Amino acid sequence: MIGFKRIPKRLVLITFVSSVVLILLLYADVKTYQTLPIEEIEISEELITQLPETPLFALHQVKDGESLSVIFENFNVPLNTAYKIFRLDSQDLLTKIKPGDEMRFSYMGEKLTSIEVMKDKLNSLLITISNDISIKKVKKNVELISSFKKGVIGTSFYEAAIESDIPDSVIMDFAYIFGWDVDFVFDIREGDRFYVIYETPYSNGEQVENGDIVFAKFINNKNTYFANRFYNEDGKKEYFDSKGNNMQKAFLKAPLDFAYISSHFNPNRMHPVLHTIRAHNGVDYAAKRGSPVRSTGDGTISFAGRRNGCGNEIVIKHSNDYTTRYCHLQKFEKNISNGKKVIQGDTIGFVGSTGLATGPHLHYEFKIGDTRIDPIKVRLPSAEPISKKLKPSFDTLIQENNLMLESFNELSSYENE
């Protein structure tokens, strides 16, 4: 067995005391130690490169009485630049600026780079400003979008067309095109059907004009009518039926859109105000006060004024000894006067109740010579048909329109399944 040497107690005690003293000394040194301060160093560098200039623009709508000089001054166009612009305008394009035109001033930073005068949604005048100045006309690219709509009439054509999501302008054009053959108040029947293909011009995703009818079909009271858009040699747009007959007649069948007949032609009618038997030599169209009244044919105004029970009255003389008369008008269209020439479809006045009238309506008369004719029953002569020279082109158009209608119909039927 191995033995161990016994350690003296006094040595152990001295070692313990020495250790305690050493620890206390170390603790005191930590408490009194202070950290040296940290020196902060900042480094700065001046930026030599400048931020790029930002393109800016300002819009202005030309007001009545404004001059270009004043507008240029308001938009900080330098005097020497304005002088150069006016001197370069050899075609007097700038003098054609009118109230309502929009102007766009473009800047790069504070420097003017261009001025655009927007005449409408398609046409503008662009003035480019750099070392040289240029002025030119600009016309935006147009994309034609074809649309097909169809519907069945319940109570009225207008309501059915609205339900079919047809724009107002196309509805009015449809009624105008077929208005020589169909009275859209008196002739409409429940179950009548209509089909229309129209083109709408767009530029940069924005509609720039109303849609224009290319082809239309109308089934009214078992009669089928077609209308095909065709441009003649002079570029004039007209509509013809499938046989080449002009849709336009010498007279419209009715002087109002979407009114209704409240009193027919009747030589033995009891007058609603005088309560006596008095011939009713025309047709009364009931309509809202202020509804526009249009001339049913080309002619010259022989009378415009107030007279007897007719109230505010307009009489128009047409060719071939035809005369039309419009009574009880609330007021006349501006510039309507004796001797003024009017074109078929022109607005001449507005529905009222002047004279001997129980309510707002239009009294309309049609005369051939001295004989008053029922406007509803009179047979109206047509305008010129397709010429023999243009007939082959028109026949090709008819085939294309029929194929287009068939394709749209199939697509529409497929979508509704």
Secondary structure per residue as TSV (DSSP state, phi and psi in degrees):
chain	resnum	aa	ss	phi	psi
A	1	M	-	360.0	131.9
A	2	I	-	-85.9	137.2
A	3	G	-	-100.8	154.1
A	4	F	-	-111.1	142.9
A	5	K	-	-81.3	132.1
A	6	R	-	-76.1	128.1
A	7	I	-	-86.8	136.0
A	8	P	-	-67.3	141.8
A	9	K	H	-64.1	-33.8
A	10	R	H	-66.1	-37.8
A	11	L	H	-65.1	-40.2
A	12	V	H	-62.4	-42.0
A	13	L	H	-66.7	-40.6
A	14	I	H	-64.2	-41.6
A	15	T	H	-62.7	-42.7
A	16	F	H	-63.8	-45.2
A	17	V	H	-64.7	-41.2
A	18	S	H	-61.6	-39.5
A	19	S	H	-64.9	-41.4
A	20	V	H	-63.8	-43.2
A	21	V	H	-63.0	-40.5
A	22	L	H	-63.4	-41.5
A	23	I	H	-64.0	-41.6
A	24	L	H	-64.1	-38.3
A	25	L	H	-65.7	-41.5
A	26	L	H	-63.4	-41.1
A	27	Y	H	-63.5	-41.6
A	28	A	H	-65.2	-36.7
A	29	D	H	-67.2	-38.1
A	30	V	H	-65.1	-40.7
A	31	K	H	-65.9	-34.5
A	32	T	H	-90.3	-6.6
A	33	Y	-	-78.5	131.4
A	34	Q	-	-114.3	136.7
A	35	T	-	-73.4	138.5
A	36	L	-	-67.1	141.5
A	37	P	-	-63.4	146.5
A	38	I	-	-91.7	128.9
A	39	E	-	-88.4	122.6
A	40	E	-	-89.1	130.6
A	41	I	-	-117.6	120.9
A	42	E	-	-103.8	134.1
A	43	I	-	-117.7	120.4
A	44	S	-	-118.2	145.5
A	45	E	-	-138.6	126.4
A	46	E	-	-73.4	126.0
A	47	L	-	-73.6	126.3
A	48	I	-	-89.9	-37.5
A	49	T	S	-76.5	135.1
A	50	Q	-	-92.4	153.2
A	51	L	-	-66.9	144.8
A	52	P	-	-65.7	147.8
A	53	E	-	-69.4	144.4
A	54	T	-	-98.7	131.4
A	55	P	E	-70.7	134.2
A	56	L	E	-131.1	161.3
A	57	F	E	-149.2	158.2
A	58	A	E	-136.5	139.8
A	59	L	E	-107.4	146.4
A	60	H	E	-146.3	134.1
A	61	Q	E	-100.9	126.4
A	62	V	-	-65.2	130.5
A	63	K	-	-103.3	160.0
A	64	D	T	-61.3	130.1
A	65	G	T	89.9	-7.3
A	66	E	-	-77.5	144.6
A	67	S	-	-109.9	155.7
A	68	L	H	-63.9	-34.7
A	69	S	H	-59.4	-44.9
A	70	V	H	-67.1	-41.6
A	71	I	H	-63.0	-45.1
A	72	F	H	-59.8	-41.0
A	73	E	H	-64.3	-40.9
A	74	N	H	-65.0	-26.0
A	75	F	T	-108.5	24.7
A	76	N	T	57.1	40.1
A	77	V	-	-80.2	119.7
A	78	P	-	-54.5	145.9
A	79	L	H	-59.8	-42.4
A	80	N	H	-66.7	-33.0
A	81	T	H	-67.7	-45.1
A	82	A	H	-59.4	-41.1
A	83	Y	H	-62.5	-44.3
A	84	K	H	-63.5	-39.5
A	85	I	H	-62.0	-48.4
A	86	F	H	-64.1	-35.7
A	87	R	H	-70.9	-33.5
A	88	L	H	-77.9	-16.0
A	89	D	-	-77.7	67.2
A	90	S	T	-70.1	-24.8
A	91	Q	T	-92.2	6.5
A	92	D	-	56.0	37.2
A	93	L	-	-67.9	-34.7
A	94	L	G	-72.2	-24.8
A	95	T	G	-72.2	-13.4
A	96	K	G	-89.1	2.9
A	97	I	-	-68.1	135.3
A	98	K	-	-132.6	162.5
A	99	P	T	-54.1	135.4
A	100	G	T	103.7	-23.1
A	101	D	-	-64.6	143.6
A	102	E	E	-102.1	140.8
A	103	M	E	-120.1	138.2
A	104	R	E	-120.8	116.1
A	105	F	E	-99.1	120.7
A	106	S	E	-108.1	137.1
A	107	Y	E	-128.6	150.7
A	108	M	E	-114.5	100.4
A	109	G	T	71.0	-119.8
A	110	E	T	-102.3	0.4
A	111	K	E	-92.5	125.6
A	112	L	E	-71.3	128.7
A	113	T	E	-112.2	-29.6
A	114	S	E	-162.7	158.2
A	115	I	E	-131.1	125.2
A	116	E	E	-116.6	127.0
A	117	V	E	-104.4	111.3
A	118	M	E	-92.0	105.7
A	119	K	-	-73.2	-38.3
A	120	D	S	-157.3	-166.7
A	121	K	S	-72.7	-12.7
A	122	L	S	-112.3	-37.5
A	123	N	E	-110.2	137.9
A	124	S	E	-147.0	167.9
A	125	L	E	-118.6	120.7
A	126	L	E	-110.6	123.9
A	127	I	E	-109.0	111.8
A	128	T	E	-96.3	130.5
A	129	I	E	-120.9	114.1
A	130	S	S	-147.1	-135.6
A	131	N	S	-64.4	-36.0
A	132	D	S	-114.4	159.9
A	133	I	E	-117.3	134.2
A	134	S	E	-130.9	148.7
A	135	I	E	-127.5	126.2
A	136	K	E	-149.3	154.5
A	137	K	E	-81.4	141.2
A	138	V	E	-127.6	131.2
A	139	K	E	-121.4	125.2
A	140	K	-	-71.7	151.7
A	141	N	-	-69.3	139.6
A	142	V	-	-117.9	136.2
A	143	E	E	-115.2	126.8
A	144	L	E	-92.5	123.4
A	145	I	E	-106.1	121.1
A	146	S	E	-86.6	137.2
A	147	S	E	-128.1	146.1
A	148	F	E	-124.9	128.6
A	149	K	E	-134.3	150.8
A	150	K	E	-149.3	162.0
A	151	G	E	-168.5	169.1
A	152	V	E	-121.0	133.1
A	153	I	-	-81.2	131.3
A	154	G	S	-101.7	-76.3
A	155	T	S	-99.6	-37.6
A	156	S	-	-151.5	155.9
A	157	F	H	-63.7	-42.6
A	158	Y	H	-60.2	-47.2
A	159	E	H	-62.2	-42.3
A	160	A	H	-65.7	-37.8
A	161	A	H	-68.0	-39.9
A	162	I	H	-62.7	-43.0
A	163	E	H	-62.3	-27.6
A	164	S	T	-86.2	6.0
A	165	D	T	64.6	40.6
A	166	I	-	-94.3	131.5
A	167	P	-	-60.4	150.9
A	168	D	H	-54.6	-43.9
A	169	S	H	-63.1	-36.7
A	170	V	H	-71.9	-36.4
A	171	I	H	-60.0	-47.0
A	172	M	H	-64.7	-39.7
A	173	D	H	-64.9	-40.6
A	174	F	H	-59.3	-48.5
A	175	A	H	-63.9	-35.1
A	176	Y	H	-69.3	-44.1
A	177	I	H	-62.0	-44.8
A	178	F	H	-89.8	-0.6
A	179	G	T	-67.2	-16.0
A	180	W	T	-78.4	-21.7
A	181	D	T	-109.1	-26.7
A	182	V	-	-127.0	129.9
A	183	D	-	-87.3	113.6
A	184	F	T	-74.8	9.0
A	185	V	T	-113.1	-53.9
A	186	F	T	-80.6	-33.9
A	187	D	T	-93.3	-11.3
A	188	I	-	-70.6	138.8
A	189	R	-	-127.4	148.7
A	190	E	T	-62.0	133.5
A	191	G	T	97.0	-9.6
A	192	D	-	-59.2	145.4
A	193	R	E	-120.4	149.8
A	194	F	E	-139.3	148.9
A	195	Y	E	-137.5	137.8
A	196	V	E	-148.2	135.6
A	197	I	E	-116.5	126.6
A	198	Y	E	-137.8	153.1
A	199	E	E	-107.1	135.0
A	200	T	E	-119.6	124.1
A	201	P	E	-81.1	133.1
A	202	Y	E	-125.2	147.7
A	203	S	E	-137.5	123.9
A	204	N	T	53.5	38.6
A	205	G	T	79.6	2.4
A	206	E	E	-113.6	133.7
A	207	Q	E	-67.5	129.6
A	208	V	-	-109.0	-19.4
A	209	E	S	-148.6	166.1
A	210	N	-	-68.6	156.4
A	211	G	-	-65.9	149.6
A	212	D	E	-120.1	127.9
A	213	I	E	-69.5	128.4
A	214	V	E	-95.5	-43.5
A	215	F	E	-151.3	141.9
A	216	A	E	-145.4	147.4
A	217	K	E	-134.0	135.7
A	218	F	E	-136.5	119.4
A	219	I	E	-102.3	109.0
A	220	N	E	-125.5	116.0
A	221	N	T	52.0	45.8
A	222	K	T	73.0	2.1
A	223	N	E	-102.0	136.8
A	224	T	E	-109.6	128.0
A	225	Y	E	-118.8	142.1
A	226	F	E	-122.6	148.8
A	227	A	E	-137.1	122.9
A	228	N	E	-120.1	124.9
A	229	R	E	-72.5	133.6
A	230	F	E	-146.4	136.5
A	231	Y	E	-102.2	127.0
A	232	N	-	-80.3	-174.0
A	233	E	T	-63.1	-26.2
A	234	D	T	-87.8	1.9
A	235	G	-	82.2	8.3
A	236	K	-	-79.8	134.5
A	237	K	E	-86.3	130.1
A	238	E	E	-139.3	165.7
A	239	Y	E	-120.5	135.5
A	240	F	E	-130.0	152.8
A	241	D	-	-77.5	-178.5
A	242	S	T	-69.0	-13.2
A	243	K	T	-97.9	-0.7
A	244	G	S	93.2	7.0
A	245	N	-	-80.5	138.6
A	246	N	B	-67.7	131.4
A	247	M	S	-67.8	-27.5
A	248	Q	-	-75.0	134.9
A	249	K	B	-109.4	171.0
A	250	A	S	-64.8	-24.6
A	251	F	S	-138.4	145.3
A	252	L	-	-70.5	153.1
A	253	K	S	-77.2	-23.3
A	254	A	-	-145.1	145.2
A	255	P	S	-86.9	0.7
A	256	L	S	-133.5	149.3
A	257	D	S	-93.2	129.0
A	258	F	S	58.5	36.8
A	259	A	-	-97.8	-179.4
A	260	Y	E	-132.7	151.7
A	261	I	E	-78.0	120.3
A	262	S	E	-99.3	-16.9
A	263	S	E	-156.7	127.1
A	264	H	-	-88.6	170.4
A	265	F	-	-60.0	122.6
A	266	N	B	-156.7	110.7
A	267	P	T	-71.0	-9.7
A	268	N	T	-122.8	32.5
A	269	R	-	-79.2	144.8
A	270	M	B	-79.1	121.1
A	271	H	-	-68.5	129.9
A	272	P	T	-69.7	-18.8
A	273	V	T	-104.1	-46.1
A	274	L	T	-81.0	-19.8
A	275	H	-	57.3	39.9
A	276	T	S	-132.3	158.5
A	277	I	B	-70.3	117.7
A	278	R	-	-145.2	127.3
A	279	A	-	-56.0	134.2
A	280	H	B	-105.7	98.2
A	281	N	-	-91.0	23.8
A	282	G	S	-154.7	-160.0
A	283	V	E	-125.0	136.5
A	284	D	E	-99.3	127.8
A	285	Y	E	-109.9	114.4
A	286	A	E	-79.6	131.8
A	287	A	-	-157.2	165.8
A	288	K	-	-64.0	144.5
A	289	R	T	-58.5	132.8
A	290	G	T	92.2	-3.5
A	291	S	-	-63.2	136.9
A	292	P	E	-68.5	137.0
A	293	V	E	-107.1	130.9
A	294	R	E	-112.7	151.4
A	295	S	-	-70.2	132.3
A	296	T	S	-81.5	-8.7
A	297	G	S	-158.9	165.8
A	298	D	S	-66.6	143.9
A	299	G	E	175.8	-167.2
A	300	T	E	-126.6	133.6
A	301	I	E	-71.5	118.6
A	302	S	E	-95.1	-19.5
A	303	F	E	-154.9	135.0
A	304	A	E	-145.0	108.2
A	305	G	E	176.8	-166.4
A	306	R	E	-104.0	132.7
A	307	R	E	-153.8	123.9
A	308	N	G	48.1	-145.7
A	309	G	G	-72.8	-8.1
A	310	C	G	-78.4	-14.3
A	311	G	E	66.9	-140.5
A	312	N	E	-70.2	121.3
A	313	E	E	-132.7	144.9
A	314	I	E	-128.6	132.5
A	315	V	E	-119.6	130.3
A	316	I	E	-119.3	129.1
A	317	K	E	-93.3	128.9
A	318	H	-	-114.5	176.6
A	319	S	G	-69.9	166.0
A	320	N	G	58.4	32.4
A	321	D	G	64.7	26.9
A	322	Y	E	-89.3	146.2
A	323	T	E	-139.4	139.4
A	324	T	E	-123.8	149.9
A	325	R	E	-133.7	137.8
A	326	Y	E	-129.7	120.7
A	327	C	E	-121.7	165.1
A	328	H	E	67.6	25.2
A	329	L	E	-67.3	141.2
A	330	Q	E	-67.1	-44.5
A	331	K	E	-161.0	169.1
A	332	F	E	-95.6	155.9
A	333	E	-	-66.6	153.8
A	334	K	T	-58.8	145.8
A	335	N	T	70.4	8.6
A	336	I	-	-78.1	125.6
A	337	S	-	-159.7	166.3
A	338	N	T	-58.9	133.8
A	339	G	T	91.0	-8.4
A	340	K	-	-76.1	134.8
A	341	K	E	-83.4	138.4
A	342	V	E	-126.4	155.5
A	343	I	-	-110.7	148.4
A	344	Q	T	-50.3	127.8
A	345	G	T	95.0	-10.9
A	346	D	-	-64.6	138.8
A	347	T	E	-74.2	126.5
A	348	I	E	-114.2	-20.6
A	349	G	E	-170.0	-169.4
A	350	F	E	-138.4	142.4
A	351	V	E	-58.8	136.4
A	352	G	B	-148.7	-156.6
A	353	S	-	-142.8	33.0
A	354	T	-	-72.6	155.8
A	355	G	S	78.8	-153.7
A	356	L	S	-84.4	86.1
A	357	A	-	-139.6	138.9
A	358	T	S	-85.9	-13.9
A	359	G	S	-173.0	174.1
A	360	P	S	-65.3	122.9
A	361	H	E	-166.6	168.6
A	362	L	E	-113.8	128.0
A	363	H	E	-96.3	122.5
A	364	Y	E	-123.3	128.6
A	365	E	E	-121.8	152.0
A	366	F	E	-133.0	125.4
A	367	K	E	-126.8	142.2
A	368	I	E	-117.3	108.9
A	369	G	T	68.0	-123.6
A	370	D	T	-101.5	5.8
A	371	T	E	-99.7	125.9
A	372	R	E	-83.1	131.9
A	373	I	E	-117.6	145.3
A	374	D	-	-66.3	114.9
A	375	P	T	-60.0	-26.4
A	376	I	T	-72.9	-33.0
A	377	K	T	-100.9	-11.1
A	378	V	-	-67.5	139.0
A	379	R	-	-89.0	122.6
A	380	L	-	-99.3	134.9
A	381	P	-	-69.7	149.2
A	382	S	B	-91.0	163.6
A	383	A	-	-78.9	-176.3
A	384	E	-	-64.6	136.8
A	385	P	-	-78.3	-178.4
A	386	I	-	-62.1	134.8
A	387	S	-	-72.8	155.9
A	388	K	T	-60.3	-33.3
A	389	K	T	-65.4	-35.6
A	390	L	T	-96.1	-2.6
A	391	K	H	-59.7	-42.7
A	392	P	H	-59.5	-42.7
A	393	S	H	-64.2	-38.1
A	394	F	H	-67.9	-40.2
A	395	D	H	-61.8	-38.3
A	396	T	H	-63.8	-40.9
A	397	L	H	-61.7	-41.0
A	398	I	H	-60.0	-44.5
A	399	Q	H	-62.2	-43.3
A	400	E	H	-64.0	-42.2
A	401	N	H	-64.8	-40.2
A	402	N	H	-65.6	-40.4
A	403	L	H	-65.6	-39.7
A	404	M	H	-64.7	-43.1
A	405	L	H	-62.4	-42.4
A	406	E	H	-63.2	-42.3
A	407	S	H	-65.1	-45.5
A	408	F	H	-63.5	-38.5
A	409	N	H	-64.1	-44.0
A	410	E	H	-63.7	-42.6
A	411	L	H	-63.9	-41.2
A	412	S	H	-65.6	-40.6
A	413	S	H	-65.6	-38.3
A	414	Y	H	-65.3	-41.7
A	415	E	H	-67.0	-28.9
A	416	N	H	-86.4	-6.4
A	417	E	-	-72.2	360.0
